[in-house]
Amino acid sequence: MFLLGEIQTAEVDLLMNLQTNLSNAVKGLGGLDFLTYRAMSTPLDNSEEPMRFVDGNFIETFLDLPNDIANAVVQGNGKAVDNLGVSVQDVVDILETLKRLR
């Protein structure tokens, strides 16, 4: 089952950053790099990352991470610019809420 919806700008930025950080910590389906897997490719445009697309199934994998890896993802995997600025529990609460929308 799929859900297509619009997410408010503040939340989509958080989820996009979460998705990017998460892709650095875990591999996507079949061990593929998630950002490459979800990139758009058309005859006129080839992008290397998804454009403003949040993959709910992928970000839900955050809920199964051990605490140390979840903390690293939220803190930006050691990169200060990718720090989400929220706690692990905040992310879990957001994802649990989104999960209930299905």
Secondary structure, 3 states (H helix, E strand, C coil): CCCCCCCCHHHHHHHHHHHHHHHHHCCCHHHCCHHHHCCCECCCCECCCCCCCCCHHHHHHHHHCCHHHHHHHHCCCCCHHHCCCCCHHHHHHHHHHHHHCC
